[in-house]
Amino acid sequence: MIHAVYPGSFDPVTRGHMDIITRAAGMFDRLTVAVARNLNKPSGSFTAEERAALLCRCTENLPNVTVDVCDGLLADYVRKTGADVVVKGLRAMSDFEQEFQQALINKKLNPEMETVFICSSVEYTYLSSSMVKQVGTLGGDISDFVPAEVKDEIIHRITNRT
């Protein structure tokens, strides 16, 4: 049984995230989506627990997927959960540079840990949570960018934040 972890801030979850989750769920026996409390983004639109709840609704049809909130170092989380692999989604070469550096640091911190990169499907290469928030905040339609199961909640939150 290969257990993979797909970490991220998911603030908010996008169709691009769901593309990676669905594909990774088909590749591994068990997939944990680890919602990070991102120290670089302390004022997110949703709390980590709210993001995890949104992801639970989006993944309920994927029986080998669980959602968890992750604090601290990813290398420690992977060790603690007994996971074998970290999954990282890539949209562009700029993503690769940062993710590659993180993978090397994580490998140094946890030598048993491997990182697998999954390239985004073409239709999601432009999509990011920050772009979704920007479009939504300015009154644009984000229906094509976020999962239908949580669209209304995301729209409500990003259009009503101060």
C-alpha positions, 0 to 999 in steps of 0.5 A, spaced: 500 500 500 502 506 497 500 512 501 501 519 498 500 526 501 498 532 497 499 538 501 497 545 499 494 551 502 487 550 498 485 557 499 480 556 496 480 549 493 480 550 485 478 545 479 486 545 478 487 542 485 481 537 484 484 535 477 491 533 481 487 530 487 483 525 482 489 523 478 493 522 484 487 518 487 488 513 481 495 512 482 496 511 489 492 506 494 491 512 499 491 519 498 491 524 504 490 531 502 494 535 507 491 542 508 497 547 511 497 552 515 501 557 511 505 561 515 507 565 508 499 567 508 496 568 515 490 572 512 487 567 508 480 567 506 478 561 510 481 557 516 485 551 515 479 547 518 474 551 513 478 549 507 479 542 510 471 541 510 470 544 503 475 539 501 472 533 504 465 535 500 469 535 494 472 528 495 467 525 498 466 520 492 473 518 492 474 513 497 481 512 498 482 520 499 482 523 506 483 530 508 487 532 514 490 539 517 497 539 517 501 543 522 509 544 522 514 541 517 511 537 511 517 532 512 515 531 519 508 530 517 509 525 512 514 521 517 508 522 523 503 519 518 507 513 515 506 516 508 511 514 502 510 519 497 509 527 497 505 529 490 506 536 488 502 539 482 506 543 477 503 549 472 509 552 469 516 552 470 516 557 475 512 552 479 518 547 478 523 551 481 520 552 487 517 545 488 524 542 486 527 546 492 522 544 497 523 537 495 530 537 496 529 540 503 524 535 505 528 529 502 534 532 507 529 532 513 526 526 511 530 521 507 525 516 506 520 521 503 520 521 495 516 527 491 512 526 485 510 531 480 504 531 476 503 536 471 497 540 471 492 538 465 492 544 460 485 547 461 488 548 469 495 551 467 493 558 468 489 557 474 491 559 482 487 560 488 489 567 488 487 568 481 480 566 483 480 570 489 482 576 485 476 575 480 471 573 485 473 579 489 472 584 483 465 581 481 467 576 476 464 569 475 468 564 478 464 558 476 469 555 471 474 555 476 472 552 483 468 545 484 461 546 483 460 543 490 463 549 494 462 554 489 456 558 493 460 558 499 467 560 496 463 566 492 460 568 499 466 568 502 470 572 497 465 577 495 464 579 503 471 579 506 473 586 508 
